[in-house]
Structure formats: structure tokens, C-alpha cells
Amino acid sequence: MTDSSKPISRRTFTRGLALGFGGLAAAPALAQDGFFGNQAEWGQRFDTDGRLRVPRAVTPLLSPQTVQNTEMAIAEYRRMAGEGGWREVPGSATLKLGVRSPAVVSLRQRLIYTGDLDRGADASPVFDSFVEAGVRRFQTRHGINATGVVSKQTYQALNVPVQERLRQLELNLVRLRAFSGNLGARHVTMNIPAAAIETVENGQIVTHHTAGVGKIDRQSPVMQARALAVNFNPFWTVPASIIRKDLIPKMQKDPNYLTENKIRIYTRSGEEIQPGQVNWNSMEATNYMFRRTRAGT
């Protein structure tokens, strides 16, 4: 293993691409604009800015640039695999700003090796704001909520072997090539594993949105279609399986679940009813439609 003897430069890694994971059988789960996107050239004055914000990508997921970035990333990961990859970050204790631990030294080396932290960072065991910013970068690249805190999910992502990351990139490259055809000047892309939607116009991402997606045993389908209209806040005809396995158990546990999540219930004729009118200890809910509305509507 050659964790810190030959770290790759941030500028070189900027040409790469963040990994896709979790939904390898569903769709590409990749981040665009290089390994760090536009944040690659940040000045690292993180000790003076505790409100660090990771910029969003502007290059569409399904684009020739993303394909090229992925190809470059594969070359880098093959090189790293040949070197033995990165060392594991030991331990399981939560690491966050202000913590002092030998594990922080390993964390620094891991972040430096993949370009999430400048190679000039010292070997201090203190989790300072520089490390926190590096963790946020890593989390953003891997689809993890960018809290800057290293807990179970981040430990798992840090310690995925380089060979597995390489395999993910190679699989996603095939998908990217297959889906990145002539999509037109305006299109919408749903990234299922990332639970994210991006709207694209003239080769640039215009808006980002969070999406609801199916679970592993009830996956969202992969499809391509021409959109002729957009229906905001549509009625949601919930499949009976989701009502049985998700909605009813949530309402049994918390009767305020639908109200707190701004979800209204309607009969097939369009008449609104209240959650208290439904027998949640039966399958009655399968007879209704559901609609989520914005606050105040």
C-alpha cells in the first residue's frame, strides 16, 4: 500500500469523476465536473470560514464531457490499483471538528491520496477545519450528505477498496455511453441511485432537484421518454405494495406522518378526506389517491 508516498495532485484528479455506487444495476450514479467539480480550485482558508458550501456541478451527467472525465478517472484508478491503493481508515468512533485521535492522521493521509485534501496538510491528530473541508469534498463526491463528520456511512465509503471503485467506474462508463446520445437542447435526467434530478438546457444544468426513488426490492424503472408536459404536485396513485409496506406502517407508528409531510388523501372521485377517517389497521388506504403539496397550499 502506498497511501502517502505518492499522492496524486488535486489538479490531476480534477479531470476525473466521482464514483457511482448503490445502484449499479439501475442507472449511472456519478458526479460531474471532475472529481471535485468547480470546488477543485478553492483556496483552503477553511479555518476562517465555517460555512463551507460545496458548489453544484454545471456539466450534465449525460454528456460527452462526463464520458471523457470517467475515462480519465478510470486511468487514474488503474494507476492507483497498481500501487496498491489507499490504506484503510481505522476505527469506528465519530470524527468531527475538534476531535483529537490517531485515526485523524490516517484520515488525512486517505484524503490527501485522493486529492480531497492538499498534500501539504500536516500529520496532526487534530480534526481541524481543513480536514472537515476535505471530508465534505469526499462526501459530496460519493453522494453522502456533506456534514463534514466521519461516521458509519463515511467510514464505509472511505474504506471501499480501489478495485471496487474501479469496477464501478467501468460499469458506469458503459451506461454513460449508452445513455449519452442526442438528448436535444433541453432535457431532464433522473439519476436513480443519487435520488436526484437535473434539468438541462444548451449543455448546462439549470436546476437540481431531490427525487423519491424505489428501494432495492422495488426499484424505479430505467426508461427514456419524450416529455410533452410537466404536472406539478400530481396525484400519486400509490402501488398497493408501497401502501402495505411503507405508508400504513408509518401511519400506525406516527398518525401525523401524512400531515407533517404535506400529503393529502383523496377518494377516486377527487374528494379530500382526513387521515383520521382512514382505518390504518386495514387495507382501506389502498382505495385512495395521495397528493403532496407545498407548505401553505
N, C-alpha and C positions, 0 to 999 in steps of 0.2 A: 504494500500500500504506500502511496506517495502523497499523503494528504497536503503537506505544506512545502515539500521540497521543490515543486514545480507548479505553482498555482497559475491558472490561466488568467489573462488580463481581463478586466471588465470590458474594455473596448472590443476585444476579440469576441467575448461572449455575447456582446450586444447583437452580434449578427445571428445569433442562434434563436432558439424558440423554446418557450416553456412547455413542459410536458403535459400530456393529457393522461388522465387516469380515472379509474372508477367506471367509465362507460365504454370500455374498449370495443364492446360488441354493438354499441348503439350509434355513436357518431364521433367526429373529431372533438377532442376536449383539449383545445390548445389556446395559448395566449399569443397575441400577435405583437408586432413591432419589436422583435428581438427578445432576448431573454428578459430585458428589463423595460422594454418599450421606451417611452420618452423619458423615463426616470433614469436612464443609463448615465446621463451626464450631470446628474445632481452634484452640487458641491456638498461635501459631507460636514456641514455645520449643524449636525443634528443635536448637539448639546445645547444649542441656543434656540431650537425650535421643537417644542414638544408636541406640536400639532401636525406632525409629518403626514402628508397626504399623497397617496400613490396616484399619479395621473392614469387615466384610462387610455387604452390603445386607440389609435385612429385608423390603423390598417385593418381592413376587413378580414375576418377569419378565412373566408373562401376567396382567396386572391392569389395571383402569381407570386406576390411578394412573400406571402406566408408559406407557400410551397418552397420558395428559394431559401427562406430562413430555416425551414425544417431540414432541408438538405444540408445546410451548413451546420446546423445543430447536430445532426447525425454524425457528421465527420468529426466534430469535437468530442462527442460522446464515445465514438470508437477509439479516439486517441486516449481519452481518459480510461476507458476499459482496458486498453493495452498497458497502461501504467498501473493498473490495479484498483483504480477508482478512489473514492474517498473513505476515510475512516468513519466508523460509527460514532455517534454522539452518545456517550453512556448515560445511564441513569434514567429516572422517571419523574424526579421531583420537578415541579413547575419552576421555570426560569423566567424571570421578568426583571424590569428595571430596578436596580439597587441590590439584587441578589449577588452574593459572593459564593462561588463554587468552582471546584476544579473542572466541572463539566462545562463551564463557560469558556474555558481555554479550548476545549475540543470543539465547542460550538463555533468559536471564532475561526478555527482552522477549517471547519467544514464550510462556513460561509465564504471565507477567502478563496477556497479552492474552486467554487462555482461562481465566483465573481459577485456575490451579493454583498461583500464587504471588501473594502480596499485592502490590498495585500500589505500596506504599510501599517495596518492596525496592530497594536502591541498584543502581547500574550497575557494581558491582565485577567485575573479570575473574576473581575467585577463586571456585571452585566450593565454596561453604561448605555447612553443614548445612541452611540454609534452601532452597538450590537443590536439594539432594539430596531433601528432603521434597517439594518441588514436582514433581520428576521422578517420585518414587514415586506421587504422585497421578495424574500424567499416565499413567504406565504402567498403573496399576490401572484407570483409565477405559477404556483401549484394549486390555485383555486381554493385556498384556505382563507378564512376571514382574517384580514390583516390587523391583528390585535397587537403584534409585537411581543406576545407572550408565548413561550415554548411550553406547551402542554402535550397531552397524549397524541392528538392528531398531527401536530407539527413534528414531534419526535418520530412518528411513523413515516412521515414524508421525508424527513432528513435521512433516515436510515434505509430507505429503499435502495437496493444495490444498483450500481451504474448499469449493469447488464439489463436489468428490468426497465430502467428508464430508456435505454437504447431501444429495446424491443417496442416500447410504447410509441416512441418517435417513428420507428419504421412502419408500424401498423397505421399510425395516423397519416403518414405521408401518402400511403395508398389511398386512404379515404379523401384526403385533400385533393389529390389529383383527380379522383373520380367525381367529386362534387364541385370543383372549381371551374366549371365550364362557363359558357356565355350566360351569365345571370341577368344581363341587362343593366341599365344605368341605375335603376332603383330596385332594391330587393331587401328582403328580411331574412335573416339567418337565425335559426334556433339551435343553440349549442346544448344538446340534451344533458351530457354529463356535467357541464358547468351550470346548468339551470339558468341560462342567460340568453337574451335575445338582443340582436343588434340590427338597427336599420341602416341601410347603406345607400348613399346617393353619390354618383360620379366618383366612385372609388374611395370614398371616405365614410367612416362611421359617423352617423348623425346623432343617434341616440342609443343608449344602453338601457336594458330593462331586465329585471329579475323575473324568472318564469317558474311555474309549477310543473314538475315532471313526474313521471311514473317511478315507482320503486323497482328494485331488481326483479321481483316476481310479477310486476305489472308494468312493463316498460313502455315508454312512449314510442310510437312507431316512427320509423325514419321514412320521410316522404318528401317529394318535391311537387309543388303545385303553383299555378298562376293565381295570384290574389286579385280579385276584382273589386272587393270591398273590405272594409275593416269595421267590425262590430265591437264597439267599446262597451264594457260591462255586459256581456251577453248572458242569457240564461244558460246555466250549466246543467245539462242533463246528465246527472251523475250515474255512472255504471253501478249496477246493484252490488257488484263486488266491492267497490270503494265505499259505498254506504254501509255495507255489512262490516267490513274490516277496519274502516277508518272513522267515518262520520258518527255512526252510532256509539262506538266505544268512547269517542271523545265527548259526546254529549252526555253519556252516562257518568263519565268522570267529572265533567265540568258543564253544567247546564247553561252557562253563559258563553260557551265557546263560539257559537254562531254569532251572537250579538256582539261580542268583543272583536270578532273578525269581520264585522260588517257584512255578514252573509244573511240574506233574506230567503224565506221559503215561500213558494208559490204552488198553487194547485195547477193541474193541467189546463184549466180554463183561464189561468192568469190571475187568480185571486190570491192576495197575500195572506198568509196565516202566521201566527206567532209560534216560536219554538215550544212554548208551554202547551200548545194544542196538539202536539205530536206525542204519541206513545213511543218513547225511545227504548222501551224494553220489548219492542216488537219490530217487525219489518215494515211498519207503516211508512217510514220515511222513504222507502223505495218508490212510493207513488208520487213524489213531489219533485219540483224543479227548484234549483238553487241559483241565487244571483248575488255576486259580491259587488258592493257599491262603495264609492269613495266616501270619506268622512263628511258628514253633513248633508248627505243626499239620501 
